[in-house]
Amino acid sequence: MSRRGSAQRGFTLVEVLIAVAVLALVMVVLGQTMGSTARAYTNINETRLGYLVAADKLVELQVYQQWPSTGTSDSQEERNGRDWWIRTRISDGPYPDTRRVDIDVGPMNGEDKGGLAYSLASLIGKPVSG
């Protein structure tokens, strides 16, 4: 029987192997992209939550209207369903009657400090006595 006159009826083994190789490569790239996206989302969410914790700490210093002494203090608080470490550094500000406030925040990993999630710097003014 001659194949010259008949239409081709399927794929060759080489064509199938090339298609499978391309599909496997696409799946590997897609898997890596999804993993990177998940890690990026986790980092962004941790930064956002760290910002909220640091902002709350700064508002505490502003609302209580007390003139904070200079120095560094460490604390641990539960916020947003997680435990966070907070380091607050207070130093003299660049202007009279101001204090510079630096707040570093990170998640707790059990009993250990995790990495830095957010760092906030601000100035606060001396409360008016009245």
C-alpha positions in Angstrom: 0.0 0.0 0.0 1.3 3.4 -0.9 0.9 6.3 1.5 1.4 8.9 -1.2 -2.3 9.3 -2.0 -3.7 9.0 1.5 -4.0 11.9 4.0 -1.8 11.9 7.1 -3.7 10.4 10.0 -1.8 11.3 13.2 1.3 12.8 14.8 4.7 11.3 14.7 6.4 10.3 17.9 8.9 13.2 17.5 6.0 15.7 17.3 4.3 14.3 20.4 7.6 14.4 22.4 8.2 18.0 21.3 4.6 19.0 22.4 5.1 17.2 25.8 8.4 19.0 26.3 6.9 22.4 25.5 4.0 21.7 27.8 6.3 20.6 30.7 8.4 23.8 30.2 5.3 26.0 30.3 4.1 24.2 33.5 7.5 24.7 35.2 7.5 28.4 34.4 3.9 28.8 35.5 4.6 27.0 38.8 7.6 29.3 39.5 5.6 32.4 38.7 2.8 31.3 41.0 5.3 30.7 43.8 6.9 34.1 43.4 3.5 35.7 43.4 2.5 34.0 46.6 5.8 35.1 48.3 5.3 38.7 47.1 1.8 38.7 48.5 3.0 37.5 51.8 5.7 40.1 52.0 3.3 42.9 51.0 0.8 41.8 53.6 3.4 41.6 56.3 4.7 45.1 55.4 1.1 46.4 55.5 0.4 44.9 58.9 3.8 46.1 60.2 2.9 49.6 59.1 -0.4 49.5 61.0 1.4 48.3 64.2 4.1 51.1 63.9 1.4 53.7 63.1 -0.6 52.7 66.2 2.6 53.0 68.4 3.2 56.5 67.0 -0.4 57.5 67.6 0.0 56.3 71.2 2.9 58.6 71.7 1.0 61.5 70.2 -2.3 61.0 72.0 -1.0 60.6 75.6 0.6 64.0 75.4 3.6 63.1 77.5 7.1 64.3 76.7 9.0 61.0 76.1 12.5 60.7 77.4 15.3 59.8 75.0 16.4 56.2 74.7 15.4 52.8 73.3 12.6 50.5 74.5 11.5 47.1 73.2 8.1 45.7 73.6 6.0 42.9 72.3 2.3 43.2 71.4 -0.5 41.2 69.8 -2.1 43.1 67.0 -4.0 42.0 64.0 -4.1 38.4 65.2 -0.3 38.1 65.4 2.5 38.8 67.9 4.9 41.6 66.9 8.1 43.0 68.4 8.4 46.7 68.5 11.6 48.7 69.0 11.1 52.4 69.8 14.1 54.8 69.7 13.5 58.3 70.8 16.2 61.0 70.4 16.4 64.8 70.4 14.8 66.3 67.3 16.4 68.6 64.9 14.3 71.6 66.1 13.7 72.9 69.7 11.0 71.1 71.6 10.9 68.1 69.2 11.8 64.5 69.5 12.6 62.1 66.7 10.8 58.8 67.0 12.0 55.7 65.1 9.8 52.7 65.3 10.9 49.3 64.0 8.4 46.5 63.8 8.6 42.8 62.9 6.6 39.6 63.5 7.5 37.2 66.3 8.4 33.7 65.3 7.5 31.8 68.4 9.9 33.2 71.0 12.3 34.7 68.5 12.2 37.9 66.6 11.5 37.6 62.9 12.8 40.0 60.4 12.0 43.7 60.1 8.6 44.2 58.5 8.4 48.0 58.7 10.3 51.0 59.9 8.7 54.4 60.6 10.4 57.7 61.5 8.6 60.8 62.7 8.9 63.9 64.7 6.7 64.8 67.7 6.4 68.2 69.4 6.5 69.0 73.1 3.0 69.0 74.4 1.6 72.4 75.4 1.3 72.7 79.2 -1.8 74.3 80.3 
